[in-house]
C-alpha cells in the first residue's frame, strides 16, 4: 500500500528525482589532467527544481599515461565511478 501511495503522490505532483555521477575535466599540462567526479542530485516537482546537491566523490589523475584514483571525504574506491569514467573518457 505504501509503495502505491508514494507512486501516486509522485504522479500527481510530477515528482522526478535525478541522481547521477558527473565529471569535470581540468588540464594542468599536456601530460597531467585531473577529472573530478561528483554526484549531482536533483528533485523536480511540477517542472521546477525543489532541491539539489553536489557531493564531491573523488578525482582521477592522469599523469604520464597512467590513471590514479584518489577518493575524497573518506570515501573508498568505487567501482561504479570507474566504470562511468571509462565509458565516458576511454572510448
C-alpha positions in Angstrom: 0.0 0.0 0.0 2.8 2.4 0.9 4.5 1.9 -2.4 1.3 2.6 -4.4 0.6 5.7 -2.3 4.2 7.0 -2.9 3.9 6.4 -6.6 0.5 8.1 -6.7 2.0 11.2 -5.0 4.9 11.3 -7.4 2.5 11.0 -10.3 0.1 13.7 -9.1 2.8 16.3 -8.2 5.1 15.2 -11.2 8.0 14.5 -8.9 11.2 13.5 -10.6 14.4 12.5 -8.9 17.7 12.7 -10.8 20.8 11.2 -9.3 23.9 10.9 -11.5 27.7 11.0 -11.4 29.3 13.7 -13.5 32.9 14.5 -14.3 34.7 17.8 -14.7 38.0 17.7 -16.6 40.8 20.2 -15.8 44.0 20.1 -17.9 47.1 21.1 -15.8 49.6 20.4 -18.6 49.9 18.1 -21.6 50.6 15.0 -19.5 48.6 16.0 -16.4 44.8 16.0 -16.3 42.5 15.9 -13.3 39.0 14.5 -13.6 36.8 15.5 -10.7 33.9 13.1 -10.0 30.8 14.4 -8.2 27.3 13.1 -7.5 24.6 15.6 -8.6 21.2 15.0 -7.1 18.1 17.0 -8.0 14.4 16.8 -7.2 11.9 18.4 -9.5 8.2 19.0 -8.7 5.7 20.2 -11.3 8.6 21.0 -13.6 10.5 23.2 -11.1 13.7 22.4 -9.1 12.9 22.0 -5.5 16.2 20.8 -4.2 19.7 19.9 -5.4 23.0 18.8 -4.0 26.5 18.3 -5.3 28.8 15.9 -3.5 32.5 15.6 -4.4 33.4 11.9 -4.6 36.9 11.6 -5.9 39.3 12.7 -8.6 41.1 10.7 -11.1 44.6 11.9 -12.1 46.0 11.1 -15.5 49.8 11.6 -15.4 52.3 10.1 -17.8 49.7 7.9 -19.4 48.6 6.3 -16.1 45.4 6.9 -14.2 45.3 7.2 -10.4 42.1 7.1 -8.4 42.1 9.5 -5.4 39.0 9.3 -3.1 37.7 12.4 -1.2 35.7 12.8 2.0 36.8 9.5 3.4 35.1 7.7 0.5 36.6 4.4 -0.6 37.3 3.0 -4.1 34.0 3.0 -6.0 33.8 0.6 -9.0 30.7 2.4 -10.3 32.6 5.7 -10.7 35.5 3.9 -12.5 33.1 2.2 -14.9 31.3 5.5 -15.8 34.7 7.2 -16.2 36.0 4.5 -18.6 32.8 4.6 -20.6 32.9 8.4 -20.9 36.7 9.1 -21.4 38.5 6.0 -22.6 36.4 5.1 -25.7 
